[in-house]
Amino acid sequence: MAKKQSFGDKVLKQKAESRKMARIVVAEKKENGQFRFRSKMVHQDSLQEEIKAARQA
């Protein structure tokens, strides 16, 4: 049987928070000349700081 899904304030708040996330993909060059890609989920409010930190690294 299927489990009932609750749509209370708690569930709606979690859905709203998950929509405020952004994925950053950072490319790094390895010693052998190939590229490595890392992805990271960050909150939308701290997105600009994470991008600046990734560019400086």
Biotite code that builds the C-alpha atoms (Angstrom):
import biotite.structure as struc

atoms = struc.array([
    struc.Atom([0.000, 0.000, 0.000], chain_id="A", res_id=1, res_name="MET", atom_name="CA", element="C"),
    struc.Atom([1.109, 3.528, -0.660], chain_id="A", res_id=2, res_name="ALA", atom_name="CA", element="C"),
    struc.Atom([2.113, 5.699, 2.258], chain_id="A", res_id=3, res_name="LYS", atom_name="CA", element="C"),
    struc.Atom([0.060, 8.818, 2.812], chain_id="A", res_id=4, res_name="LYS", atom_name="CA", element="C"),
    struc.Atom([1.937, 12.025, 2.244], chain_id="A", res_id=5, res_name="GLN", atom_name="CA", element="C"),
    struc.Atom([1.392, 14.867, 4.669], chain_id="A", res_id=6, res_name="SER", atom_name="CA", element="C"),
    struc.Atom([1.233, 18.453, 3.472], chain_id="A", res_id=7, res_name="PHE", atom_name="CA", element="C"),
    struc.Atom([1.593, 20.378, 6.668], chain_id="A", res_id=8, res_name="GLY", atom_name="CA", element="C"),
    struc.Atom([3.535, 23.541, 7.338], chain_id="A", res_id=9, res_name="ASP", atom_name="CA", element="C"),
    struc.Atom([6.682, 21.531, 8.000], chain_id="A", res_id=10, res_name="LYS", atom_name="CA", element="C"),
    struc.Atom([6.601, 19.762, 4.631], chain_id="A", res_id=11, res_name="VAL", atom_name="CA", element="C"),
    struc.Atom([5.828, 22.948, 2.711], chain_id="A", res_id=12, res_name="LEU", atom_name="CA", element="C"),
    struc.Atom([8.675, 24.767, 4.473], chain_id="A", res_id=13, res_name="LYS", atom_name="CA", element="C"),
    struc.Atom([11.111, 21.989, 3.509], chain_id="A", res_id=14, res_name="GLN", atom_name="CA", element="C"),
    struc.Atom([10.001, 22.178, -0.116], chain_id="A", res_id=15, res_name="LYS", atom_name="CA", element="C"),
    struc.Atom([10.485, 25.952, -0.153], chain_id="A", res_id=16, res_name="ALA", atom_name="CA", element="C"),
    struc.Atom([13.986, 25.611, 1.320], chain_id="A", res_id=17, res_name="GLU", atom_name="CA", element="C"),
    struc.Atom([14.980, 23.018, -1.271], chain_id="A", res_id=18, res_name="SER", atom_name="CA", element="C"),
    struc.Atom([14.000, 25.396, -4.057], chain_id="A", res_id=19, res_name="ARG", atom_name="CA", element="C"),
    struc.Atom([16.429, 28.002, -2.722], chain_id="A", res_id=20, res_name="LYS", atom_name="CA", element="C"),
    struc.Atom([19.453, 25.818, -3.413], chain_id="A", res_id=21, res_name="MET", atom_name="CA", element="C"),
    struc.Atom([21.882, 26.245, -6.293], chain_id="A", res_id=22, res_name="ALA", atom_name="CA", element="C"),
    struc.Atom([24.409, 23.831, -7.757], chain_id="A", res_id=23, res_name="ARG", atom_name="CA", element="C"),
    struc.Atom([27.935, 25.048, -8.474], chain_id="A", res_id=24, res_name="ILE", atom_name="CA", element="C"),
    struc.Atom([30.202, 23.066, -10.798], chain_id="A", res_id=25, res_name="VAL", atom_name="CA", element="C"),
    struc.Atom([33.913, 23.830, -10.389], chain_id="A", res_id=26, res_name="VAL", atom_name="CA", element="C"),
    struc.Atom([36.516, 22.658, -12.907], chain_id="A", res_id=27, res_name="ALA", atom_name="CA", element="C"),
    struc.Atom([40.075, 21.959, -11.775], chain_id="A", res_id=28, res_name="GLU", atom_name="CA", element="C"),
    struc.Atom([43.003, 20.996, -13.977], chain_id="A", res_id=29, res_name="LYS", atom_name="CA", element="C"),
    struc.Atom([44.891, 17.907, -12.809], chain_id="A", res_id=30, res_name="LYS", atom_name="CA", element="C"),
    struc.Atom([48.626, 17.293, -13.128], chain_id="A", res_id=31, res_name="GLU", atom_name="CA", element="C"),
    struc.Atom([48.215, 15.138, -16.228], chain_id="A", res_id=32, res_name="ASN", atom_name="CA", element="C"),
    struc.Atom([46.332, 17.875, -18.113], chain_id="A", res_id=33, res_name="GLY", atom_name="CA", element="C"),
    struc.Atom([42.831, 16.478, -17.699], chain_id="A", res_id=34, res_name="GLN", atom_name="CA", element="C"),
    struc.Atom([40.035, 18.338, -15.969], chain_id="A", res_id=35, res_name="PHE", atom_name="CA", element="C"),
    struc.Atom([38.184, 17.277, -12.846], chain_id="A", res_id=36, res_name="ARG", atom_name="CA", element="C"),
    struc.Atom([34.694, 18.590, -12.121], chain_id="A", res_id=37, res_name="PHE", atom_name="CA", element="C"),
    struc.Atom([33.263, 18.977, -8.639], chain_id="A", res_id=38, res_name="ARG", atom_name="CA", element="C"),
    struc.Atom([29.645, 19.882, -7.966], chain_id="A", res_id=39, res_name="SER", atom_name="CA", element="C"),
    struc.Atom([28.408, 21.463, -4.779], chain_id="A", res_id=40, res_name="LYS", atom_name="CA", element="C"),
    struc.Atom([24.947, 22.427, -3.534], chain_id="A", res_id=41, res_name="MET", atom_name="CA", element="C"),
    struc.Atom([24.839, 25.793, -1.762], chain_id="A", res_id=42, res_name="VAL", atom_name="CA", element="C"),
    struc.Atom([22.085, 27.992, -0.427], chain_id="A", res_id=43, res_name="HIS", atom_name="CA", element="C"),
    struc.Atom([20.998, 30.779, -2.738], chain_id="A", res_id=44, res_name="GLN", atom_name="CA", element="C"),
    struc.Atom([21.868, 33.465, -0.178], chain_id="A", res_id=45, res_name="ASP", atom_name="CA", element="C"),
    struc.Atom([25.558, 32.456, -0.057], chain_id="A", res_id=46, res_name="SER", atom_name="CA", element="C"),
    struc.Atom([25.911, 31.784, -3.787], chain_id="A", res_id=47, res_name="LEU", atom_name="CA", element="C"),
    struc.Atom([27.976, 34.855, -4.684], chain_id="A", res_id=48, res_name="GLN", atom_name="CA", element="C"),
    struc.Atom([30.504, 34.228, -1.891], chain_id="A", res_id=49, res_name="GLU", atom_name="CA", element="C"),
    struc.Atom([30.958, 30.608, -2.995], chain_id="A", res_id=50, res_name="GLU", atom_name="CA", element="C"),
    struc.Atom([31.529, 31.669, -6.609], chain_id="A", res_id=51, res_name="ILE", atom_name="CA", element="C"),
    struc.Atom([34.146, 34.238, -5.567], chain_id="A", res_id=52, res_name="LYS", atom_name="CA", element="C"),
    struc.Atom([35.907, 31.651, -3.404], chain_id="A", res_id=53, res_name="ALA", atom_name="CA", element="C"),
    struc.Atom([35.937, 29.126, -6.256], chain_id="A", res_id=54, res_name="ALA", atom_name="CA", element="C"),
    struc.Atom([37.441, 31.645, -8.683], chain_id="A", res_id=55, res_name="ARG", atom_name="CA", element="C"),
    struc.Atom([40.251, 32.546, -6.279], chain_id="A", res_id=56, res_name="GLN", atom_name="CA", element="C"),
    struc.Atom([41.185, 28.909, -5.626], chain_id="A", res_id=57, res_name="ALA", atom_name="CA", element="C"),
])
